[in-house]
Amino acid sequence: MNPHPPDDTLRLVIHAPTEAALARARANAANLLRAEPAAAVEIVINGPAVAAALASPHDTDRLLRVCANTLATQDLDADPTIARVKAAVLYIAQRQRDGWAYMRA
């Protein structure tokens, strides 16, 4: 996934803070990429969604951005191949500043 896609690329951050939201985010991301393969999609997870994601690997895990604050607060350890962000709230705000669309799953 290109962290800096061309300006005309559809860019979407999907926020999933709960287990149910994670399931929706994974389905939404997969559906979007089937319909628009060139899209840039990231699933930002925090709160209970983090433990749920770590307990149930999925094909969309390459799209995950895991909140490091949640990992620390919940005393969880994620596979090093899963991308981490310092704070979900900060990362989402930065992506929106950079022109990414936001969707809460």
C-alpha positions as CSV (number, residue, x, y, z in Angstrom):
1,M,0.0,0.0,0.0
2,N,1.5,3.3,-1.1
3,P,1.6,5.7,1.8
4,H,1.5,8.7,-0.6
5,P,-0.8,7.8,-3.5
6,P,-1.3,10.1,-6.5
7,D,-3.7,13.0,-5.9
8,D,-6.4,11.4,-8.0
9,T,-6.4,8.1,-6.0
10,L,-9.4,7.4,-3.8
11,R,-8.0,7.5,-0.3
12,L,-10.1,6.2,2.7
13,V,-9.4,5.7,6.4
14,I,-11.8,3.4,8.0
15,H,-12.0,3.7,11.8
16,A,-12.9,0.6,13.8
17,P,-12.9,1.0,17.6
18,T,-15.0,-2.1,18.4
19,E,-15.1,-5.8,17.5
20,A,-18.3,-5.3,15.4
21,A,-16.8,-2.2,13.7
22,L,-13.7,-4.3,12.9
23,A,-15.8,-6.9,11.1
24,R,-17.6,-4.1,9.1
25,A,-14.3,-2.3,8.3
26,R,-12.8,-5.5,7.0
27,A,-15.8,-6.2,4.8
28,N,-16.0,-2.5,3.6
29,A,-12.3,-2.4,2.8
30,A,-12.4,-5.7,0.8
31,N,-15.5,-4.5,-1.1
32,L,-14.0,-1.2,-1.9
33,L,-10.8,-2.8,-3.2
34,R,-12.7,-5.2,-5.4
35,A,-14.7,-2.3,-6.9
36,E,-11.7,0.1,-7.0
37,P,-8.4,-1.8,-7.0
38,A,-6.3,1.3,-7.2
39,A,-7.8,2.8,-4.0
40,A,-5.7,3.4,-0.9
41,V,-7.4,2.1,2.2
42,E,-6.4,1.9,5.8
43,I,-8.2,0.4,8.7
44,V,-7.3,2.3,11.9
45,I,-8.1,0.2,15.0
46,N,-8.2,1.1,18.7
47,G,-10.0,0.1,21.8
48,P,-11.6,-3.4,21.8
49,A,-11.0,-3.8,18.1
50,V,-7.3,-4.3,18.7
51,A,-7.7,-7.5,20.8
52,A,-10.3,-8.7,18.3
53,A,-8.0,-8.2,15.3
54,L,-5.1,-9.9,17.1
55,A,-7.3,-12.9,17.9
56,S,-8.7,-13.3,14.4
57,P,-6.2,-12.8,11.6
58,H,-7.8,-11.8,8.2
59,D,-6.8,-11.2,4.6
60,T,-7.2,-7.4,5.2
61,D,-4.6,-7.3,8.0
62,R,-2.1,-5.6,5.7
63,L,-4.5,-2.6,5.8
64,L,-4.5,-2.4,9.6
65,R,-3.0,0.5,11.5
66,V,-3.0,-0.5,15.2
67,C,-3.1,2.2,18.0
68,A,0.1,1.8,20.1
69,N,-1.7,3.5,23.0
70,T,-4.3,0.7,23.0
71,L,-1.6,-2.0,22.8
72,A,0.1,-0.5,25.8
73,T,-3.1,0.2,27.8
74,Q,-4.4,-3.4,27.2
75,D,-1.0,-5.0,27.6
76,L,-1.2,-6.5,24.1
77,D,1.5,-7.5,21.7
78,A,0.9,-7.4,18.0
79,D,2.8,-9.3,15.2
80,P,5.6,-7.0,14.0
81,T,4.2,-7.2,10.4
82,I,1.1,-5.2,11.5
83,A,1.6,-1.5,11.2
84,R,1.4,0.6,14.4
85,V,0.5,4.2,14.8
86,K,1.4,6.3,17.8
87,A,-2.3,7.3,18.6
88,A,-5.3,6.4,16.5
89,V,-6.8,9.9,17.0
90,L,-3.6,11.6,15.8
91,Y,-3.2,9.4,12.8
92,I,-6.8,9.8,11.7
93,A,-6.5,13.6,12.0
94,Q,-3.3,13.6,10.0
95,R,-4.8,11.5,7.3
96,Q,-7.8,13.8,7.1
97,R,-5.4,16.8,6.9
98,D,-3.7,15.1,4.0
99,G,-7.0,14.7,2.1
100,W,-8.0,11.2,3.1
101,A,-11.7,10.5,3.5
102,Y,-12.9,9.2,6.9
103,M,-15.5,6.5,7.6
104,R,-16.4,5.1,10.9
105,A,-17.3,1.4,10.5
